[in-house]
Amino acid sequence: MAVEKSTKKENKKTTKKKETAKKKVSKKETKVKTASKKTATVKSKEKKAVVKPTRYWEAVGRRKRAVARVRLFTRGDKEVIVNGKPIEEYFPTTVLQESVLAALKRMKSTERFRATVKVKGGGIYGQADAVRHGISRALTKFNPDFRKRLRKAGFLTRDPREKERRKPGLKKARKAPQWAKR
């Protein structure tokens, strides 16, 4: 009786192994079938949609704590968009707008490019100078001959002046608390 029970268990084990082996084979077949279907669909998509990627020149400009990522496009409306807003809306004063567009005006390229800018950190003046620095760098990537004129105007030099850190025992970077004699 004990022999019969062990043979029944062995038979069950072997049948389970055979079933799992069949399942593995069937999974492989479906994978091949689905893979062939996928390749067929990929080929049909390639034929239908031939879209040229928009070409742009990207650069990063910095000033104080402000960082600006600038992209120059040759296609599209010839305008400057800063953080999703037109330049007139983001930089309200004409001084800031002139500062931002100075590099493009210097190269006589205001009507040649569309610029999209993402700027963060710092104040509004630092951001304007960071955008100008980024536009200047992007223009040199577009045409290396612009480099000499932009360098002479001082647009390619990163202004290294930043706020000095506060030291312990002082109120600000260098301002000390009032000194008392007694």
Backbone bond lengths (Angstrom), bond angles and torsions (degrees), N, CA, C in turn:
res aa  C-N    CA-C-N  psi(-1)  N-CA   C-N-CA  omega(-1)  CA-C   N-CA-C  phi
1 M - - - 1.433 - - 1.535 110.28 -
2 A 1.300 115.73 -39.58 1.464 120.28 178.74 1.523 110.20 -65.97
3 V 1.319 116.97 -34.12 1.454 121.32 179.63 1.528 110.18 -67.52
4 E 1.336 116.00 -40.50 1.454 120.36 -179.73 1.537 111.41 -64.05
5 K 1.349 117.23 -39.54 1.461 120.58 -179.84 1.530 110.85 -64.93
6 S 1.317 116.10 -42.64 1.475 118.64 -178.39 1.531 110.83 -66.62
7 T 1.343 118.58 -37.70 1.461 119.88 178.80 1.526 110.98 -67.83
8 K 1.329 116.86 -35.37 1.460 119.59 177.44 1.534 110.60 -64.21
9 K 1.340 115.99 -41.09 1.468 120.02 178.57 1.519 110.30 -64.32
10 E 1.322 116.93 -41.86 1.465 121.08 179.61 1.528 110.70 -63.51
11 N 1.345 116.16 -41.58 1.465 120.54 178.56 1.537 110.52 -61.96
12 K 1.338 116.38 -41.76 1.461 119.81 179.03 1.522 110.95 -63.18
13 K 1.346 116.62 -41.30 1.468 120.94 179.99 1.526 110.76 -63.10
14 T 1.334 116.77 -44.79 1.463 119.59 -178.04 1.518 111.14 -67.36
15 T 1.333 117.45 -37.36 1.471 118.76 178.20 1.532 110.76 -67.63
16 K 1.340 117.64 -36.02 1.467 120.81 177.53 1.525 110.22 -64.66
17 K 1.351 116.06 -40.81 1.461 119.93 179.46 1.525 110.76 -62.79
18 K 1.337 116.04 -41.87 1.463 120.57 179.98 1.536 110.57 -64.09
19 E 1.337 115.75 -41.42 1.464 119.74 -179.92 1.528 111.22 -64.66
20 T 1.324 116.85 -42.63 1.466 119.22 179.60 1.524 110.46 -67.09
21 A 1.323 117.41 -35.24 1.462 120.13 177.54 1.527 110.16 -64.95
22 K 1.324 117.54 -40.49 1.459 121.22 177.57 1.533 110.32 -63.47
23 K 1.343 116.61 -40.78 1.459 120.55 179.32 1.522 110.85 -62.72
24 K 1.344 116.51 -41.39 1.464 120.13 179.68 1.517 111.07 -62.22
25 V 1.324 116.36 -42.43 1.460 120.11 179.67 1.519 110.46 -64.47
26 S 1.317 116.32 -42.91 1.458 119.26 -178.54 1.540 110.69 -65.81
27 K 1.347 118.30 -35.04 1.461 121.08 177.39 1.518 110.74 -64.50
28 K 1.327 116.78 -41.04 1.460 120.63 179.50 1.522 110.33 -62.79
29 E 1.297 116.49 -42.59 1.457 120.22 179.95 1.530 110.88 -62.52
30 T 1.322 117.24 -42.70 1.460 119.42 179.87 1.528 110.74 -67.29
31 K 1.334 115.84 -35.39 1.457 118.20 177.98 1.517 110.76 -62.61
32 V 1.312 116.26 -42.83 1.459 120.08 179.61 1.517 110.21 -64.24
33 K 1.329 115.85 -42.28 1.451 119.66 180.00 1.528 110.56 -63.41
34 T 1.337 116.14 -46.41 1.469 118.53 -178.98 1.520 110.42 -66.69
35 A 1.311 117.28 -36.18 1.461 119.85 179.31 1.528 109.97 -64.21
36 S 1.331 116.54 -41.66 1.462 118.69 179.24 1.531 110.54 -66.27
37 K 1.330 116.66 -36.41 1.462 119.67 176.68 1.527 110.39 -64.33
38 K 1.336 116.14 -42.28 1.455 119.93 -179.12 1.518 111.11 -63.79
39 T 1.313 116.51 -42.77 1.463 118.21 -179.67 1.523 110.44 -64.57
40 A 1.319 116.14 -34.67 1.456 119.39 179.21 1.532 109.93 -66.49
41 T 1.330 117.02 -41.03 1.461 119.38 179.73 1.523 111.10 -69.74
42 V 1.303 117.85 -35.50 1.465 120.92 179.45 1.524 109.82 -64.48
43 K 1.314 116.83 -43.11 1.464 120.13 179.88 1.519 110.99 -61.81
44 S 1.326 117.04 -40.24 1.463 119.50 -178.95 1.532 110.93 -68.38
45 K 1.340 118.06 -33.85 1.460 120.90 178.11 1.520 110.85 -67.22
46 E 1.322 117.14 -39.61 1.457 120.85 -179.34 1.525 111.27 -61.96
47 K 1.306 117.30 -37.31 1.460 120.32 -179.57 1.521 111.47 -71.29
48 K 1.326 117.48 -36.67 1.456 121.47 -174.85 1.527 111.82 -73.27
49 A 1.324 117.89 -52.52 1.461 121.18 -171.39 1.523 110.95 -106.58
50 V 1.314 115.48 104.93 1.461 120.60 173.56 1.521 106.03 -113.86
51 V 1.350 115.86 95.40 1.448 121.61 -176.59 1.523 108.24 -113.68
52 K 1.321 116.27 126.93 1.457 119.93 177.15 1.523 108.60 -79.48
53 P 1.328 117.30 133.30 1.462 118.57 177.27 1.533 110.19 -71.04
54 T 1.326 115.78 145.59 1.459 119.22 179.20 1.519 108.60 -71.44
55 R 1.320 116.17 130.94 1.454 120.76 -176.25 1.521 108.94 -93.06
56 Y 1.320 115.15 136.02 1.457 119.53 179.13 1.520 109.96 -147.35
57 W 1.340 114.46 163.51 1.451 122.21 176.73 1.512 106.51 -116.39
58 E 1.330 116.03 126.76 1.453 121.13 -174.11 1.514 110.87 -116.84
59 A 1.328 115.37 142.88 1.464 121.09 176.81 1.522 108.85 -152.20
60 V 1.324 115.29 161.72 1.461 121.82 179.19 1.521 108.50 -116.14
61 G 1.329 115.61 131.18 1.461 121.23 176.87 1.512 109.95 -116.78
62 R 1.345 116.43 147.51 1.461 120.33 -178.28 1.520 110.76 -136.17
63 R 1.332 115.19 150.28 1.464 122.49 172.99 1.511 107.54 -160.28
64 K 1.323 117.95 126.55 1.464 123.83 -173.67 1.535 108.59 51.01
65 R 1.315 118.05 -119.61 1.474 120.78 179.46 1.525 112.76 -98.52
66 A 1.305 117.80 1.05 1.472 122.07 -176.44 1.527 110.13 -86.62
67 V 1.332 115.20 138.42 1.465 122.20 177.16 1.522 107.94 -128.98
68 A 1.334 116.24 128.42 1.471 121.34 -178.08 1.520 109.45 -123.24
69 R 1.329 116.09 128.36 1.470 121.36 173.50 1.523 107.31 -102.51
70 V 1.324 115.64 118.30 1.467 121.62 -172.62 1.517 109.46 -113.79
71 R 1.323 116.03 136.02 1.468 122.14 172.93 1.524 108.27 -124.87
72 L 1.337 115.29 127.74 1.464 121.14 177.81 1.520 109.16 -105.88
73 F 1.322 116.28 126.05 1.455 123.32 178.36 1.523 108.46 -113.40
74 T 1.331 116.93 145.67 1.468 119.67 175.04 1.520 110.79 -92.55
75 R 1.325 117.22 -19.58 1.468 121.25 179.92 1.513 110.43 -98.98
76 G 1.319 115.59 158.07 1.461 121.04 176.17 1.516 112.09 96.12
77 D 1.341 114.70 -175.73 1.466 120.81 179.07 1.519 109.19 -63.77
78 K 1.307 115.86 137.42 1.468 120.79 -178.47 1.528 109.15 -85.60
79 E 1.328 115.76 85.76 1.459 121.60 -178.69 1.523 109.45 -147.08
80 V 1.317 115.56 168.53 1.460 121.83 177.91 1.523 107.63 -113.53
81 I 1.330 116.43 123.20 1.463 122.12 179.70 1.523 107.84 -116.18
82 V 1.333 115.88 123.58 1.455 121.75 -178.09 1.522 108.44 -115.07
83 N 1.331 116.28 118.70 1.470 122.76 -179.17 1.528 111.95 50.66
84 G 1.324 117.07 41.36 1.453 122.40 176.94 1.524 114.88 80.92
85 K 1.320 118.18 3.35 1.472 121.78 179.93 1.526 109.39 -119.98
86 P 1.321 117.82 152.02 1.472 119.36 173.90 1.529 110.43 -64.26
87 I 1.316 115.68 155.09 1.468 120.43 -175.71 1.525 111.98 -59.45
88 E 1.333 117.51 -34.43 1.465 121.08 -179.15 1.526 111.38 -65.98
89 E 1.314 116.09 -30.39 1.462 120.67 -179.12 1.526 111.34 -82.87
90 Y 1.336 117.32 -39.48 1.469 120.36 -176.02 1.527 111.08 -77.34
91 F 1.342 116.76 -44.16 1.466 121.35 176.82 1.535 107.44 -108.53
92 P 1.333 119.00 96.29 1.457 121.18 -169.80 1.529 114.61 -70.96
93 T 1.314 119.28 -30.27 1.464 119.72 -176.35 1.524 110.81 -88.05
94 T 1.327 114.97 151.74 1.468 120.01 179.99 1.524 111.58 -68.55
95 V 1.318 117.24 -28.88 1.473 121.11 179.00 1.532 109.84 -62.02
96 L 1.328 115.95 -45.23 1.466 120.18 179.34 1.527 110.90 -67.42
97 Q 1.312 117.20 -41.55 1.466 120.71 179.68 1.527 110.73 -63.18
98 E 1.327 116.79 -41.54 1.466 120.54 177.76 1.528 110.88 -64.40
99 S 1.326 115.85 -39.04 1.464 120.07 178.77 1.524 111.06 -62.21
100 V 1.328 116.12 -42.06 1.465 120.63 -179.22 1.534 110.84 -66.78
101 L 1.327 117.03 -43.72 1.463 121.34 -174.76 1.525 113.71 -87.27
102 A 1.336 118.10 2.26 1.461 121.54 -174.71 1.527 112.11 -59.61
103 A 1.320 117.83 -42.39 1.472 120.57 -178.23 1.526 111.16 -66.44
104 L 1.337 116.99 -41.31 1.462 120.24 178.64 1.528 110.94 -66.21
105 K 1.331 116.18 -39.53 1.470 119.32 179.12 1.527 110.87 -67.59
106 R 1.323 116.56 -37.76 1.464 120.69 -179.67 1.535 110.73 -61.75
107 M 1.328 116.70 -35.87 1.465 122.11 -179.97 1.529 112.18 -92.13
108 K 1.342 116.29 1.76 1.474 122.40 -178.20 1.529 111.15 54.74
109 S 1.337 114.89 47.06 1.467 121.54 -175.71 1.521 112.76 -124.29
110 T 1.313 118.50 21.95 1.467 119.62 -177.04 1.531 111.85 -64.51
111 E 1.323 117.86 -33.52 1.464 121.58 -178.99 1.535 112.14 -95.26
112 R 1.305 116.22 10.01 1.469 120.26 -176.52 1.524 113.10 -102.51
113 F 1.344 117.31 -24.82 1.466 121.18 -172.28 1.520 112.00 -126.32
114 R 1.331 113.14 152.17 1.467 122.22 166.47 1.513 105.03 -111.27
115 A 1.317 117.14 127.40 1.462 121.40 -177.46 1.518 110.11 -115.44
116 T 1.323 115.50 132.04 1.463 120.69 171.02 1.514 106.89 -115.91
117 V 1.325 115.31 133.36 1.462 120.68 -173.48 1.519 109.37 -129.30
118 K 1.328 115.85 137.16 1.461 121.47 169.21 1.517 105.84 -118.86
119 V 1.311 115.74 116.33 1.457 120.66 -175.69 1.516 109.05 -125.22
120 K 1.337 115.98 141.83 1.464 120.35 179.34 1.518 109.36 -148.22
121 G 1.318 115.68 157.47 1.456 122.11 176.95 1.512 112.41 82.95
122 G 1.329 114.73 161.14 1.453 120.36 175.41 1.511 113.30 69.59
123 G 1.322 114.60 -168.42 1.460 121.43 178.14 1.512 110.34 -101.70
124 I 1.319 116.02 -175.56 1.461 120.40 -173.64 1.531 111.77 -70.23
125 Y 1.337 118.57 -35.26 1.462 121.07 178.45 1.532 110.89 -70.42
126 G 1.317 115.99 -41.76 1.461 119.94 177.16 1.520 111.26 -63.88
127 Q 1.326 116.72 -37.95 1.459 120.69 178.35 1.523 111.10 -65.87
128 A 1.325 117.02 -40.61 1.465 120.32 179.46 1.526 110.59 -62.56
129 D 1.325 117.15 -43.16 1.465 120.00 178.83 1.530 111.40 -69.26
130 A 1.329 117.15 -33.49 1.474 120.41 177.42 1.529 110.26 -66.00
131 V 1.328 117.07 -39.27 1.469 120.88 177.96 1.529 110.13 -65.21
132 R 1.331 116.82 -42.73 1.472 120.43 177.93 1.529 110.57 -61.00
133 H 1.327 117.06 -42.64 1.469 121.75 178.55 1.527 110.75 -62.97
134 G 1.332 116.94 -41.96 1.464 121.00 178.76 1.514 112.67 -66.43
135 I 1.334 117.39 -41.90 1.468 121.01 177.95 1.525 110.05 -62.74
136 S 1.332 116.79 -40.68 1.466 120.60 179.42 1.528 111.08 -62.76
137 R 1.307 116.50 -43.39 1.473 120.09 179.17 1.524 111.14 -65.18
138 A 1.333 116.67 -40.66 1.466 120.15 179.26 1.528 111.16 -66.04
139 L 1.330 116.75 -36.76 1.465 120.06 177.52 1.532 111.18 -64.12
140 T 1.314 117.73 -36.59 1.476 119.69 178.36 1.521 110.95 -69.66
141 K 1.326 117.03 -30.53 1.468 118.91 174.92 1.528 110.68 -70.23
142 F 1.322 115.99 -36.18 1.460 120.72 178.11 1.529 111.05 -66.11
143 N 1.342 116.42 -47.33 1.462 121.36 -179.49 1.528 108.67 -142.11
144 P 1.327 118.49 107.98 1.468 120.83 -178.64 1.533 113.98 -61.71
145 D 1.339 117.75 -17.82 1.463 120.19 178.36 1.535 111.97 -69.75
146 F 1.325 117.63 -20.74 1.459 121.59 178.47 1.526 111.82 -70.36
147 R 1.308 116.88 -18.82 1.464 122.00 -171.44 1.533 112.49 -57.51
148 K 1.307 117.55 -44.61 1.455 121.32 -175.46 1.533 111.16 -63.00
149 R 1.331 116.82 -45.06 1.464 120.74 -178.80 1.528 111.89 -69.71
150 L 1.327 116.58 -38.10 1.465 119.74 178.95 1.530 110.78 -70.26
151 R 1.314 116.71 -36.71 1.467 120.89 178.13 1.532 110.04 -65.06
152 K 1.322 116.34 -41.90 1.464 120.85 -179.91 1.528 110.90 -63.95
153 A 1.325 117.26 -36.10 1.469 121.56 177.94 1.527 111.89 -74.82
154 G 1.332 117.24 -15.50 1.466 121.07 178.73 1.512 113.93 87.62
155 F 1.338 117.80 16.04 1.463 120.93 -177.51 1.527 112.99 -84.03
156 L 1.310 118.47 -18.17 1.467 120.91 -177.87 1.528 112.70 -92.51
157 T 1.326 116.98 -12.78 1.456 120.29 -178.72 1.522 109.41 -81.34
158 R 1.310 115.99 125.69 1.460 121.05 178.32 1.526 107.21 -80.14
159 D 1.333 116.92 120.39 1.463 121.18 -178.85 1.530 108.28 -70.52
160 P 1.338 118.52 114.92 1.470 119.98 -172.18 1.523 113.93 -82.09
161 R 1.334 118.48 -4.75 1.465 119.75 -175.59 1.525 110.85 -69.93
162 E 1.321 115.45 122.53 1.457 121.71 176.12 1.514 109.12 -133.43
163 K 1.319 115.79 165.37 1.456 120.23 179.24 1.522 109.55 -66.76
164 E 1.333 115.15 134.24 1.463 120.53 -179.70 1.520 109.43 -75.57
165 R 1.312 116.89 146.66 1.458 119.93 -177.31 1.519 111.71 -73.59
166 R 1.315 116.12 153.38 1.451 122.42 178.04 1.522 109.24 -76.28
167 K 1.345 115.88 138.29 1.465 120.52 178.91 1.529 110.18 -103.19
168 P 1.330 116.88 151.04 1.466 119.01 179.00 1.538 111.16 -66.78
169 G 1.327 115.42 142.15 1.459 120.82 -179.08 1.512 113.20 89.09
170 L 1.343 117.36 -10.42 1.460 121.36 178.83 1.520 109.19 -114.06
171 K 1.334 115.68 161.48 1.464 119.30 179.59 1.519 111.63 -80.10
172 K 1.344 115.91 -40.35 1.463 121.51 176.55 1.525 107.17 -128.59
173 A 1.319 117.45 -155.15 1.458 119.62 -178.40 1.527 111.54 -61.87
174 R 1.351 116.24 -42.01 1.470 119.89 -178.28 1.528 113.84 -129.60
175 K 1.327 116.27 -13.61 1.470 119.31 -178.55 1.527 109.91 -72.75
176 A 1.327 114.61 124.07 1.470 119.74 -179.50 1.521 109.63 -99.72
177 P 1.316 117.33 156.42 1.471 118.57 175.00 1.534 109.90 -65.27
178 Q 1.319 115.19 159.20 1.458 119.88 -176.73 1.533 109.81 -59.12
179 W 1.333 114.32 135.19 1.456 119.57 -177.61 1.531 109.92 -85.22
180 A 1.301 116.87 132.93 1.480 121.34 178.41 1.526 108.10 -114.81
181 K 1.328 116.68 134.46 1.452 120.09 -177.14 1.528 110.27 -71.99
182 R 1.330 117.54 -41.29 1.473 120.01 -179.23 1.505 111.40 -121.47
